[in-house]
Amino acid sequence: MKKKIYTRPVSVMLSEEMFDQVKTIADNEDIGISDYVREAIREKLATFNQNNIQKGE
């Protein structure tokens, strides 16, 4: 049986403009909107973690 990788659903409200931009990018990259959002969160967390390492936290 396939193991679930993602198990915690999250719902966010986006403006029409933000949704349209995300959908366009996801469509152009042939990925799902959820995949795009997960990658954006990964990038933001990586930056956050790197900044905390540099600050010595």
PDB file of N, CA, C and O in Angstrom, chain B, residues numbered from 101:
ATOM      1  N   MET B 101       0.841  -1.173   0.000  1.00  0.00           N
ATOM      2  CA  MET B 101       0.000   0.000   0.000  1.00  0.00           C
ATOM      3  C   MET B 101       0.892   1.244   0.000  1.00  0.00           C
ATOM      4  O   MET B 101       1.945   1.271   0.637  1.00  0.00           O
ATOM      5  N   LYS B 102       0.454   2.258  -0.717  1.00  0.00           N
ATOM      6  CA  LYS B 102       1.215   3.504  -0.806  1.00  0.00           C
ATOM      7  C   LYS B 102       1.123   4.271   0.516  1.00  0.00           C
ATOM      8  O   LYS B 102       0.039   4.462   1.066  1.00  0.00           O
ATOM      9  N   LYS B 103       2.286   4.705   1.012  1.00  0.00           N
ATOM     10  CA  LYS B 103       2.336   5.459   2.257  1.00  0.00           C
ATOM     11  C   LYS B 103       1.994   6.921   1.982  1.00  0.00           C
ATOM     12  O   LYS B 103       2.493   7.514   1.026  1.00  0.00           O
ATOM     13  N   LYS B 104       1.134   7.497   2.833  1.00  0.00           N
ATOM     14  CA  LYS B 104       0.782   8.902   2.688  1.00  0.00           C
ATOM     15  C   LYS B 104       1.960   9.772   3.098  1.00  0.00           C
ATOM     16  O   LYS B 104       2.556   9.565   4.155  1.00  0.00           O
ATOM     17  N   ILE B 105       2.289  10.743   2.261  1.00  0.00           N
ATOM     18  CA  ILE B 105       3.348  11.691   2.573  1.00  0.00           C
ATOM     19  C   ILE B 105       2.753  12.901   3.282  1.00  0.00           C
ATOM     20  O   ILE B 105       3.311  13.389   4.265  1.00  0.00           O
ATOM     21  N   TYR B 106       1.641  13.375   2.788  1.00  0.00           N
ATOM     22  CA  TYR B 106       1.009  14.574   3.319  1.00  0.00           C
ATOM     23  C   TYR B 106      -0.271  14.174   4.041  1.00  0.00           C
ATOM     24  O   TYR B 106      -1.166  13.563   3.457  1.00  0.00           O
ATOM     25  N   THR B 107      -0.341  14.526   5.310  1.00  0.00           N
ATOM     26  CA  THR B 107      -1.475  14.058   6.106  1.00  0.00           C
ATOM     27  C   THR B 107      -2.254  15.170   6.791  1.00  0.00           C
ATOM     28  O   THR B 107      -3.320  14.918   7.352  1.00  0.00           O
ATOM     29  N   ARG B 108      -1.741  16.403   6.755  1.00  0.00           N
ATOM     30  CA  ARG B 108      -2.397  17.501   7.461  1.00  0.00           C
ATOM     31  C   ARG B 108      -2.971  18.497   6.461  1.00  0.00           C
ATOM     32  O   ARG B 108      -2.219  19.245   5.834  1.00  0.00           O
ATOM     33  N   PRO B 109      -4.285  18.517   6.304  1.00  0.00           N
ATOM     34  CA  PRO B 109      -4.875  19.476   5.369  1.00  0.00           C
ATOM     35  C   PRO B 109      -4.836  20.892   5.943  1.00  0.00           C
ATOM     36  O   PRO B 109      -4.984  21.092   7.148  1.00  0.00           O
ATOM     37  N   VAL B 110      -4.638  21.857   5.069  1.00  0.00           N
ATOM     38  CA  VAL B 110      -4.623  23.271   5.447  1.00  0.00           C
ATOM     39  C   VAL B 110      -5.472  24.022   4.433  1.00  0.00           C
ATOM     40  O   VAL B 110      -5.405  23.764   3.231  1.00  0.00           O
ATOM     41  N   SER B 111      -6.258  24.938   4.929  1.00  0.00           N
ATOM     42  CA  SER B 111      -7.088  25.755   4.047  1.00  0.00           C
ATOM     43  C   SER B 111      -6.656  27.212   4.199  1.00  0.00           C
ATOM     44  O   SER B 111      -6.494  27.704   5.315  1.00  0.00           O
ATOM     45  N   VAL B 112      -6.474  27.887   3.084  1.00  0.00           N
ATOM     46  CA  VAL B 112      -6.113  29.301   3.112  1.00  0.00           C
ATOM     47  C   VAL B 112      -7.032  30.082   2.176  1.00  0.00           C
ATOM     48  O   VAL B 112      -7.498  29.567   1.160  1.00  0.00           O
ATOM     49  N   MET B 113      -7.275  31.314   2.539  1.00  0.00           N
ATOM     50  CA  MET B 113      -8.065  32.200   1.697  1.00  0.00           C
ATOM     51  C   MET B 113      -7.090  33.070   0.913  1.00  0.00           C
ATOM     52  O   MET B 113      -6.163  33.647   1.483  1.00  0.00           O
ATOM     53  N   LEU B 114      -7.305  33.159  -0.393  1.00  0.00           N
ATOM     54  CA  LEU B 114      -6.466  33.973  -1.267  1.00  0.00           C
ATOM     55  C   LEU B 114      -7.326  35.005  -1.976  1.00  0.00           C
ATOM     56  O   LEU B 114      -8.515  34.790  -2.214  1.00  0.00           O
ATOM     57  N   SER B 115      -6.707  36.125  -2.307  1.00  0.00           N
ATOM     58  CA  SER B 115      -7.415  37.097  -3.145  1.00  0.00           C
ATOM     59  C   SER B 115      -7.566  36.473  -4.533  1.00  0.00           C
ATOM     60  O   SER B 115      -6.859  35.528  -4.882  1.00  0.00           O
ATOM     61  N   GLU B 116      -8.489  37.011  -5.309  1.00  0.00           N
ATOM     62  CA  GLU B 116      -8.674  36.522  -6.678  1.00  0.00           C
ATOM     63  C   GLU B 116      -7.379  36.661  -7.470  1.00  0.00           C
ATOM     64  O   GLU B 116      -7.003  35.764  -8.225  1.00  0.00           O
ATOM     65  N   GLU B 117      -6.699  37.795  -7.291  1.00  0.00           N
ATOM     66  CA  GLU B 117      -5.462  38.048  -8.030  1.00  0.00           C
ATOM     67  C   GLU B 117      -4.380  37.024  -7.656  1.00  0.00           C
ATOM     68  O   GLU B 117      -3.704  36.479  -8.529  1.00  0.00           O
ATOM     69  N   MET B 118      -4.224  36.770  -6.352  1.00  0.00           N
ATOM     70  CA  MET B 118      -3.211  35.819  -5.910  1.00  0.00           C
ATOM     71  C   MET B 118      -3.533  34.413  -6.424  1.00  0.00           C
ATOM     72  O   MET B 118      -2.647  33.704  -6.901  1.00  0.00           O
ATOM     73  N   PHE B 119      -4.803  34.016  -6.325  1.00  0.00           N
ATOM     74  CA  PHE B 119      -5.197  32.692  -6.812  1.00  0.00           C
ATOM     75  C   PHE B 119      -4.930  32.558  -8.306  1.00  0.00           C
ATOM     76  O   PHE B 119      -4.399  31.544  -8.759  1.00  0.00           O
ATOM     77  N   ASP B 120      -5.300  33.581  -9.066  1.00  0.00           N
ATOM     78  CA  ASP B 120      -5.099  33.533 -10.515  1.00  0.00           C
ATOM     79  C   ASP B 120      -3.616  33.392 -10.860  1.00  0.00           C
ATOM     80  O   ASP B 120      -3.254  32.637 -11.763  1.00  0.00           O
ATOM     81  N   GLN B 121      -2.760  34.121 -10.138  1.00  0.00           N
ATOM     82  CA  GLN B 121      -1.322  34.029 -10.391  1.00  0.00           C
ATOM     83  C   GLN B 121      -0.800  32.631 -10.063  1.00  0.00           C
ATOM     84  O   GLN B 121      -0.050  32.045 -10.844  1.00  0.00           O
ATOM     85  N   VAL B 122      -1.197  32.100  -8.911  1.00  0.00           N
ATOM     86  CA  VAL B 122      -0.745  30.767  -8.513  1.00  0.00           C
ATOM     87  C   VAL B 122      -1.244  29.728  -9.511  1.00  0.00           C
ATOM     88  O   VAL B 122      -0.487  28.849  -9.924  1.00  0.00           O
ATOM     89  N   LYS B 123      -2.508  29.823  -9.897  1.00  0.00           N
ATOM     90  CA  LYS B 123      -3.066  28.855 -10.849  1.00  0.00           C
ATOM     91  C   LYS B 123      -2.336  28.919 -12.187  1.00  0.00           C
ATOM     92  O   LYS B 123      -2.029  27.882 -12.775  1.00  0.00           O
ATOM     93  N   THR B 124      -2.055  30.127 -12.672  1.00  0.00           N
ATOM     94  CA  THR B 124      -1.354  30.285 -13.943  1.00  0.00           C
ATOM     95  C   THR B 124       0.036  29.655 -13.881  1.00  0.00           C
ATOM     96  O   THR B 124       0.442  28.934 -14.792  1.00  0.00           O
ATOM     97  N   ILE B 125       0.750  29.932 -12.810  1.00  0.00           N
ATOM     98  CA  ILE B 125       2.101  29.368 -12.651  1.00  0.00           C
ATOM     99  C   ILE B 125       2.026  27.849 -12.562  1.00  0.00           C
ATOM    100  O   ILE B 125       2.789  27.153 -13.232  1.00  0.00           O
ATOM    101  N   ALA B 126       1.119  27.328 -11.747  1.00  0.00           N
ATOM    102  CA  ALA B 126       0.984  25.875 -11.596  1.00  0.00           C
ATOM    103  C   ALA B 126       0.624  25.232 -12.933  1.00  0.00           C
ATOM    104  O   ALA B 126       1.178  24.193 -13.290  1.00  0.00           O
ATOM    105  N   ASP B 127      -0.293  25.837 -13.664  1.00  0.00           N
ATOM    106  CA  ASP B 127      -0.669  25.301 -14.980  1.00  0.00           C
ATOM    107  C   ASP B 127       0.522  25.310 -15.936  1.00  0.00           C
ATOM    108  O   ASP B 127       0.758  24.335 -16.650  1.00  0.00           O
ATOM    109  N   ASN B 128       1.269  26.409 -15.947  1.00  0.00           N
ATOM    110  CA  ASN B 128       2.429  26.514 -16.846  1.00  0.00           C
ATOM    111  C   ASN B 128       3.519  25.499 -16.493  1.00  0.00           C
ATOM    112  O   ASN B 128       4.220  25.005 -17.376  1.00  0.00           O
ATOM    113  N   GLU B 129       3.658  25.191 -15.206  1.00  0.00           N
ATOM    114  CA  GLU B 129       4.670  24.226 -14.770  1.00  0.00           C
ATOM    115  C   GLU B 129       4.121  22.797 -14.733  1.00  0.00           C
ATOM    116  O   GLU B 129       4.838  21.856 -14.390  1.00  0.00           O
ATOM    117  N   ASP B 130       2.842  22.647 -15.090  1.00  0.00           N
ATOM    118  CA  ASP B 130       2.166  21.344 -15.113  1.00  0.00           C
ATOM    119  C   ASP B 130       2.251  20.647 -13.756  1.00  0.00           C
ATOM    120  O   ASP B 130       2.561  19.458 -13.671  1.00  0.00           O
ATOM    121  N   ILE B 131       1.969  21.410 -12.698  1.00  0.00           N
ATOM    122  CA  ILE B 131       1.919  20.867 -11.340  1.00  0.00           C
ATOM    123  C   ILE B 131       0.611  21.299 -10.692  1.00  0.00           C
ATOM    124  O   ILE B 131      -0.071  22.199 -11.182  1.00  0.00           O
ATOM    125  N   GLY B 132       0.276  20.660  -9.607  1.00  0.00           N
ATOM    126  CA  GLY B 132      -0.928  21.031  -8.880  1.00  0.00           C
ATOM    127  C   GLY B 132      -0.711  22.288  -8.057  1.00  0.00           C
ATOM    128  O   GLY B 132       0.417  22.625  -7.698  1.00  0.00           O
ATOM    129  N   ILE B 133      -1.797  22.972  -7.764  1.00  0.00           N
ATOM    130  CA  ILE B 133      -1.718  24.156  -6.921  1.00  0.00           C
ATOM    131  C   ILE B 133      -1.143  23.788  -5.559  1.00  0.00           C
ATOM    132  O   ILE B 133      -0.334  24.537  -5.012  1.00  0.00           O
ATOM    133  N   SER B 134      -1.544  22.651  -5.004  1.00  0.00           N
ATOM    134  CA  SER B 134      -1.015  22.215  -3.706  1.00  0.00           C
ATOM    135  C   SER B 134       0.497  22.018  -3.769  1.00  0.00           C
ATOM    136  O   SER B 134       1.208  22.378  -2.831  1.00  0.00           O
ATOM    137  N   ASP B 135       0.986  21.452  -4.859  1.00  0.00           N
ATOM    138  CA  ASP B 135       2.433  21.269  -5.011  1.00  0.00           C
ATOM    139  C   ASP B 135       3.146  22.614  -5.030  1.00  0.00           C
ATOM    140  O   ASP B 135       4.205  22.767  -4.421  1.00  0.00           O
ATOM    141  N   TYR B 136       2.574  23.579  -5.721  1.00  0.00           N
ATOM    142  CA  TYR B 136       3.165  24.914  -5.787  1.00  0.00           C
ATOM    143  C   TYR B 136       3.196  25.556  -4.403  1.00  0.00           C
ATOM    144  O   TYR B 136       4.207  26.130  -3.998  1.00  0.00           O
ATOM    145  N   VAL B 137       2.087  25.454  -3.687  1.00  0.00           N
ATOM    146  CA  VAL B 137       1.999  26.056  -2.352  1.00  0.00           C
ATOM    147  C   VAL B 137       2.973  25.371  -1.391  1.00  0.00           C
ATOM    148  O   VAL B 137       3.638  26.044  -0.603  1.00  0.00           O
ATOM    149  N   ARG B 138       3.062  24.040  -1.451  1.00  0.00           N
ATOM    150  CA  ARG B 138       4.022  23.331  -0.585  1.00  0.00           C
ATOM    151  C   ARG B 138       5.449  23.785  -0.867  1.00  0.00           C
ATOM    152  O   ARG B 138       6.228  23.989   0.064  1.00  0.00           O
ATOM    153  N   GLU B 139       5.799  23.944  -2.128  1.00  0.00           N
ATOM    154  CA  GLU B 139       7.155  24.390  -2.478  1.00  0.00           C
ATOM    155  C   GLU B 139       7.402  25.813  -1.982  1.00  0.00           C
ATOM    156  O   GLU B 139       8.492  26.112  -1.494  1.00  0.00           O
ATOM    157  N   ALA B 140       6.418  26.683  -2.097  1.00  0.00           N
ATOM    158  CA  ALA B 140       6.560  28.054  -1.603  1.00  0.00           C
ATOM    159  C   ALA B 140       6.784  28.054  -0.094  1.00  0.00           C
ATOM    160  O   ALA B 140       7.605  28.818   0.416  1.00  0.00           O
ATOM    161  N   ILE B 141       6.056  27.200   0.617  1.00  0.00           N
ATOM    162  CA  ILE B 141       6.226  27.096   2.070  1.00  0.00           C
ATOM    163  C   ILE B 141       7.608  26.538   2.394  1.00  0.00           C
ATOM    164  O   ILE B 141       8.274  27.031   3.305  1.00  0.00           O
ATOM    165  N   ARG B 142       8.050  25.510   1.655  1.00  0.00           N
ATOM    166  CA  ARG B 142       9.395  24.957   1.868  1.00  0.00           C
ATOM    167  C   ARG B 142      10.465  26.036   1.737  1.00  0.00           C
ATOM    168  O   ARG B 142      11.363  26.138   2.573  1.00  0.00           O
ATOM    169  N   GLU B 143      10.359  26.840   0.678  1.00  0.00           N
ATOM    170  CA  GLU B 143      11.338  27.909   0.445  1.00  0.00           C
ATOM    171  C   GLU B 143      11.315  28.929   1.579  1.00  0.00           C
ATOM    172  O   GLU B 143      12.370  29.353   2.049  1.00  0.00           O
ATOM    173  N   LYS B 144      10.138  29.322   2.017  1.00  0.00           N
ATOM    174  CA  LYS B 144      10.015  30.302   3.102  1.00  0.00           C
ATOM    175  C   LYS B 144      10.584  29.732   4.403  1.00  0.00           C
ATOM    176  O   LYS B 144      11.275  30.442   5.133  1.00  0.00           O
ATOM    177  N   LEU B 145      10.307  28.468   4.699  1.00  0.00           N
ATOM    178  CA  LEU B 145      10.836  27.840   5.913  1.00  0.00           C
ATOM    179  C   LEU B 145      12.352  27.704   5.848  1.00  0.00           C
ATOM    180  O   LEU B 145      13.031  27.893   6.858  1.00  0.00           O
ATOM    181  N   ALA B 146      12.884  27.383   4.693  1.00  0.00           N
ATOM    182  CA  ALA B 146      14.336  27.268   4.540  1.00  0.00           C
ATOM    183  C   ALA B 146      15.003  28.610   4.812  1.00  0.00           C
ATOM    184  O   ALA B 146      16.032  28.669   5.486  1.00  0.00           O
ATOM    185  N   THR B 147      14.422  29.687   4.290  1.00  0.00           N
ATOM    186  CA  THR B 147      14.955  31.025   4.539  1.00  0.00           C
ATOM    187  C   THR B 147      14.868  31.364   6.024  1.00  0.00           C
ATOM    188  O   THR B 147      15.822  31.890   6.598  1.00  0.00           O
ATOM    189  N   PHE B 148      13.747  31.069   6.638  1.00  0.00           N
ATOM    190  CA  PHE B 148      13.551  31.325   8.061  1.00  0.00           C
ATOM    191  C   PHE B 148      14.584  30.565   8.893  1.00  0.00           C
ATOM    192  O   PHE B 148      15.208  31.129   9.792  1.00  0.00           O
ATOM    193  N   ASN B 149      14.754  29.285   8.584  1.00  0.00           N
ATOM    194  CA  ASN B 149      15.702  28.460   9.329  1.00  0.00           C
ATOM    195  C   ASN B 149      17.128  28.942   9.131  1.00  0.00           C
ATOM    196  O   ASN B 149      17.904  28.981  10.086  1.00  0.00           O
ATOM    197  N   GLN B 150      17.485  29.309   7.907  1.00  0.00           N
ATOM    198  CA  GLN B 150      18.833  29.808   7.627  1.00  0.00           C
ATOM    199  C   GLN B 150      19.085  31.113   8.384  1.00  0.00           C
ATOM    200  O   GLN B 150      20.168  31.306   8.935  1.00  0.00           O
ATOM    201  N   ASN B 151      18.105  32.001   8.416  1.00  0.00           N
ATOM    202  CA  ASN B 151      18.258  33.256   9.149  1.00  0.00           C
ATOM    203  C   ASN B 151      18.450  33.007  10.640  1.00  0.00           C
ATOM    204  O   ASN B 151      19.245  33.693  11.282  1.00  0.00           O
ATOM    205  N   ASN B 152      17.738  32.041  11.194  1.00  0.00           N
ATOM    206  CA  ASN B 152      17.883  31.716  12.614  1.00  0.00           C
ATOM    207  C   ASN B 152      19.239  31.114  12.914  1.00  0.00           C
ATOM    208  O   ASN B 152      19.802  31.372  13.977  1.00  0.00           O
ATOM    209  N   ILE B 153      19.777  30.317  12.003  1.00  0.00           N
ATOM    210  CA  ILE B 153      21.115  29.744  12.185  1.00  0.00           C
ATOM    211  C   ILE B 153      22.142  30.867  12.192  1.00  0.00           C
ATOM    212  O   ILE B 153      23.050  30.877  13.024  1.00  0.00           O
ATOM    213  N   GLN B 154      22.001  31.807  11.273  1.00  0.00           N
ATOM    214  CA  GLN B 154      22.949  32.913  11.181  1.00  0.00           C
ATOM    215  C   GLN B 154      22.879  33.808  12.415  1.00  0.00           C
ATOM    216  O   GLN B 154      23.893  34.380  12.816  1.00  0.00           O
ATOM    217  N   LYS B 155      21.710  33.938  13.020  1.00  0.00           N
ATOM    218  CA  LYS B 155      21.551  34.752  14.214  1.00  0.00           C
ATOM    219  C   LYS B 155      22.014  34.003  15.466  1.00  0.00           C
ATOM    220  O   LYS B 155      22.135  34.597  16.538  1.00  0.00           O
ATOM    221  N   GLY B 156      22.271  32.710  15.332  1.00  0.00           N
ATOM    222  CA  GLY B 156      22.700  31.898  16.467  1.00  0.00           C
ATOM    223  C   GLY B 156      21.566  31.437  17.352  1.00  0.00           C
ATOM    224  O   GLY B 156      21.787  31.104  18.516  1.00  0.00           O
ATOM    225  N   GLU B 157      20.366  31.411  16.830  1.00  0.00           N
ATOM    226  CA  GLU B 157      19.194  30.968  17.612  1.00  0.00           C
ATOM    227  C   GLU B 157      19.001  29.478  17.488  1.00  0.00           C
ATOM    228  O   GLU B 157      18.071  28.925  18.074  1.00  0.00           O
TER     229      GLU B 157
END
